Amino acid sequence: MRKLVYYVASTLDGFIAAPDGSYDFLPLEPDVAAHLVAEWPQTLPTFAHAQFGIASPPTGRFDALLMGRATYDPALKLGMTSPYAHLKQYVFSRSLPPSDDPQVEIVDTDPVAFVRELKGQPGGDIWLCGGGQLAGQLIDEVDELVVKLNPVVIGSGVPLVARGFTPSRFTLVDTRPFDSGVVMLRYTAGAR
């Protein structure tokens, strides 16, 4: 069965973006970029592949990604309808019209039911790209949580997971510190 992997950058205080949704305060450090190119090339947007020397399409574990409307909006503002054209992209929104791009599907149904059905279909793993609201709805469906923990505190913003108080347990299975201060943490879901 396919796994749902929430792979995301976070601050020390648990935010994935500023209150306005921006994340430019989380620069892609050179040592982390080299690791991403080698180990996680599918998580870099398609337009960046040439500058990083990534073969197109990149190989890896994912063949689909999920994102919320706020995560998708920056690409739309730049005129990009398919920021990760190398993957099938599912955008959860109740206000966007259907996409003309064959790689992008706008989903206006229950995310949990949609993900359960998607996980049962053949294919590679599914990347939950963001944001906090969607992660809050899907956290109990997440099989693996990979956090690029950045050495910065911002005080407020878009939380890693936005939902009421409902603890979900994960088990740490790998850590990877970088000279830049970023630490990559990989967890698997606890017993359900």
N, C-alpha and C positions, 0 to 999 in steps of 0.2 A: 504494500500500500504506500502511496505517496505520503511524504511528510510535509507539514506546514512549518516553515522556518521563519521566525521573526528575526531578521537581520537588520540592525539599526545602530546608528551612532547616538550616544547619549552623553550628557554632562554628569559630573559626580553627583549632582543633586536630582538626577532622574528626568531631565528634560531633553527632548529630541529636537526642539526648535524654540525660537524666541516667541513671545506672545503674538507677534505679527506673522508667525509661520516661517520666518527667515532662519537660516542656519549657517550664515557666512562666518560666524564666530567659531565654527568648528572646521578649521582648515584641514585639507587633506595633506598631512605631513608626508614628506618624501619616503620615509621608512615604511609608513603604513601603505602608501600608494604602491610601492614595490611589492609588498605582501599581497595586496588586493589583485594586482595584475597577475601574480603567480598563482594565487589560490582561489580568488573570488572574482574573476574577470567579468562574469555575467552581471555583477552588481554595479558595474560602471555603465553610465548611459551610452547608448550606441554612438552618439556624436563624439564621445571622448576616446573611442577605441583607437583611432589612427594616431592620436597624439601619445598614447601609451604603448603603441606597438602591439595591440591586441589583434589577433587574427579574427576575421569576421566570417561567420558568427563564432563567438567564443564558445568553447566547450566547458562543461561543468555540470553540476547537479540539477540546476533549475531549467524548467521549460515554460514556466508561467510565473507571473507575479500579481500580487493584489495590492491595491493602494486606494486610499480614500480620496475624496474630491480635493481636499486642501493640499495633499501631496502631489496631485496631478496638475493643479492650477499653475504653478510656476512654468511648467513646460508649455501649457496652453498660451500663457502670456507671451512666450517667446515664439509662438507660431508652430510649436512642435506638438503634433497630435499623438505621436508614438515615441516617447523618450527612450524606451527600451525595445526598439523594433526587433531585436534578436530574441525576444520572449513574447509569449502571448500575455497581454496585459488586461487585467480585469479592474475596472475603476468603479468603486461603489459610490453611487450618487443617485439621489431622487430628483435632481433638478437638471442634470445634463441630458441633452437629446442623444439618441443612439449615434455611435461613431461611424463615420464613413471609412475609417482605417480598418482593414481586415485584422490587424494585430491587436486592436483595442475593442473590448466589449464593455459597455456601460451596464452595470448591474444595479437594479433598483429593488432587489428582493432581499430577504433575510440573509445576512452574511454567514451565519452559522450553518444554515441548511445548505447554502450554496457551496461552502467549503467542504462539508461532509460529502456532498455529491461529487465534487471535483477530486477529492482525495481517493474516492473509489474508482475513478477512471484511470486507464493506463496512462503512463507518462512519468516524467521526472518529478523531482520535488518542487514545491511551490514556495516562492519567496513572498513573505508579508513585508512589504517595503515601508509601509506607514499609512496613516499616522496614528496618533494616540487614541483617537475615538474608535477607529476600526480595530486597533489592537485590543482595546478594552472589550469590544464585543467578541473578539475571536481568541482571547488569551487561553481559554479552556480547550481550544482546538490546536494550539501551538504544540508541536512535538519537540522543537528545538528553538532555543533563544540564544542568539549570538549578538553580543553588545560590544561595540567599539567604545569603550569608556574613555572619555576625553578629560584631561586634567583641568577642568574649568567648572566654576560654579556660577550660575546665572540668576538664581533666586525665583524666577517664575518663567512660565512658557508653556509649551505643549508637552504634557507629560508622556513618558514612555508608554504608559497604559492609563487611559482615562476611563474610570468606572468607579462605582462605589466600593466600600471596604469589603473585599472578598478575597482573602489570601489564596494564592496559587503557589504551590511548592515546585521548585526546579532544583535539579542536582547539577552541581558544577562538574564538568568533565574535562575541561581544558582551559588553560590560560596562556596568553602570549603577550608579554610586555615588549614595548618598543622604546628605543632611546628617546623618542620625542615625548614620552610620558603617557602615550595612549596604551591601554591594556585591552586586549581582545579577550572576552570572556565567553565561553560556550557552555551552555546548560542544556540538559534534556528535561522533559516534563516528568514530574513526579507521578506516582500511582494515581490513576483516575478511577 
